Amino acid sequence: MNESTQKKPALETVEPIGKRVLIRKDEDKKKTKSGIHLPDKIEIPTLTGRIVSVSAEVGNDPNYPIHQYDRVLFNPKEAIPVDFEGDNRLFVVPVENVVAVFRKAE
């Protein structure tokens, strides 16, 4: 075997730059709270997701208490979809569009 066949392909990652975070959007809801199933063409847009990664600028700024794996509520208006996975649930979002972080009371 030569050296090129022994190397594993490098994993590709997405790292947000500037005041941005990478969010994996939660699944769209197919059922209302009262239990009514919605047709496939009608979905309630989900505005929640998990932080996959934060840019260095956001991570080093104490004004943004956002960390990897936090569940957040975000405004998708300026979210940029990342064509990285088949399900296309990854979005680069300006940190200003993260409007809330879900925390468990201790």
Secondary structure as the mmCIF struct_conf table of DSSP 4:
data_model
#
loop_
_struct_conf.conf_type_id
_struct_conf.id
_struct_conf.beg_label_comp_id
_struct_conf.beg_label_asym_id
_struct_conf.beg_label_seq_id
_struct_conf.end_label_comp_id
_struct_conf.end_label_asym_id
_struct_conf.end_label_seq_id
HELX_RH_AL_P HELX_RH_AL_P1 GLU A 3 GLN A 6
BEND BEND1 LYS A 7 LYS A 7
HELX_LH_PP_P HELX_LH_PP_P1 LYS A 8 GLU A 12
BEND BEND2 GLY A 18 LYS A 19
STRN STRN1 ARG A 20 LYS A 25
HELX_LH_PP_P HELX_LH_PP_P2 ASP A 26 ASP A 28
STRN STRN2 LYS A 29 LYS A 29
BEND BEND3 LYS A 30 LYS A 30
STRN STRN3 LYS A 31 LYS A 31
TURN_TY1_P TURN_TY1_P1 LYS A 33 SER A 34
HELX_LH_PP_P HELX_LH_PP_P3 ILE A 36 ILE A 36
STRN STRN4 HIS A 37 HIS A 37
HELX_LH_PP_P HELX_LH_PP_P4 LEU A 38 PRO A 39
TURN_TY1_P TURN_TY1_P2 ASP A 40 LYS A 41
STRN STRN5 ILE A 44 ILE A 44
HELX_LH_PP_P HELX_LH_PP_P5 PRO A 45 THR A 46
STRN STRN6 THR A 48 VAL A 54
HELX_RH_AL_P HELX_RH_AL_P2 ALA A 56 GLY A 59
TURN_TY1_P TURN_TY1_P3 ASN A 60 ASN A 60
TURN_TY1_P TURN_TY1_P4 PRO A 62 ASN A 63
TURN_TY1_P TURN_TY1_P5 GLN A 68 TYR A 69
STRN STRN7 ARG A 71 PHE A 74
HELX_RH_3T_P HELX_RH_3T_P1 PRO A 76 GLU A 78
STRN STRN8 ILE A 80 PRO A 81
TURN_TY1_P TURN_TY1_P6 ASP A 83 PHE A 84
BEND BEND4 GLU A 85 GLU A 85
TURN_TY1_P TURN_TY1_P7 GLY A 86 ASP A 87
STRN STRN9 LEU A 90 PRO A 94
HELX_RH_3T_P HELX_RH_3T_P2 VAL A 95 ASN A 97
STRN STRN10 VAL A 98 PHE A 102
#
